[in-house]
Amino acid sequence: MCGFVAVISPGVPIREDLLEVMRDRLLHRGPDNGSNWVSRNSRIGLAHRRLSIIDTSHSADQPMVSPDGSKHLVFNGEIYNYLELRAELERTGVTFRTRSDTEVLLAALSVWGEAALQKLNGMFAFALWDEHSRRMLIARDRFGEKPLFIGRGKFGTVAFASEMKAILAHPLMPCKMDSRASVRYGAGTWYEDDALTFFEGIERLPAAHAAWFREDGTEERRWRYWTPDYTD
């Protein structure tokens, strides 16, 4: 299953111990390994709890960094066509050090950028920090099988996680019920198919969506990268 946390904290340095607390609220999702990465300026943090399925060696642990050190990835899910994508990437000159689909996803995003989303067949949610552009890319699979939540807190802090409980562990995140959600739940019209959650300041990234966030915590762009085609 796996679970991850990503934090952009422009106003306050990210503490390693806080990142571990947020990460380990997802321990049930990934008992096999827990690792963190924090940027040099302590404003970007990634953490991951791993359930080892494909390539169970620790060389495939996350957060995973690209060979040139410019990209850092946390990922939950499975890329079903990773072997085909791996072969395609190898033909472009990419070499791999693991047998994991995580490394294939990282290479695909490095080589193809946003266009890689159109090539992915699988269930996934991920956060990718790009050192070159100083931005974070997040995305969720076509049908929303894997969860991804976005929390916005004080001082421009933004947190992304596989579950809301990890976001709520951050002291700068609000913890207040959203009455719109409770009303919808009480009326029997709660389907979890849009951005609304039970907490103010936390939204659900919709299925088949991706977004870029800047280093200052602002959302630069969000788009739907796939829509079902029923013409056949």
Steps between C-alpha positions, in 0.01 A plus 500: 500500500763759611441856614680830465523854628635807320533843660571846359579737786610843375467674836627245754789248473384138485599302807608143438318376809171656386538345155550161666185543710298585189656209312440247773133577523505295178691207652210263433536574128870417484663291775812404302686831496472863599731768359513879465666764287526868590642765267813695592299808588258289710199633310412183303447159659402156372429189705388149412371183664564199280322171447754310289341322203707559184877482562500450876865610538578821687646647181137557396406686819353849484533796485688414181737745335588525131861424395579870455350586839249743352177313568363332812197272491254342744245267348214277610353237272605286207579583138364197313686570176833584663685226310387643166588852611836380629582349160395821324716709733798268457480559125552871570816420698363487855665242727341355813650383828184333642217283373235730652211681336591798718825553313317464168249766607783731608681450168180551301432832674862605451503419127142581394386746765123551520455288187592194707155513660342400169718189487426367848274199539449435867373613837714772651546823687834675515688819587810599305729783607697656214814684614545669161159670484459517880151355469311193617285290267220292650267264315237233555402205281220505246226356722628616837583158637785647704424791734672838508409786732618862504511701822562874524613651828657808653801686355439357153555140612363234265496129579414208273429152634337165436272552801369809677622381839858559385420858401321566829816404690655827381444774762450769235207317342144582612293225657142617460204315353365622168125539547435459128631145516305409814176630344562299185582190705182539706294535184640176359672672207863449608694326224863620540511575128610863519738725694289538815613327823381507861771750599531866413827572324538144369384400154509182300682517166239368253570193292693549172631838617849641541633827640819701533583681825769763533765518771304778670201266545279655231323278251627586154279281285251215525354300216313184411741290296254226398127472426317174415416459132165328449482535123572129445 
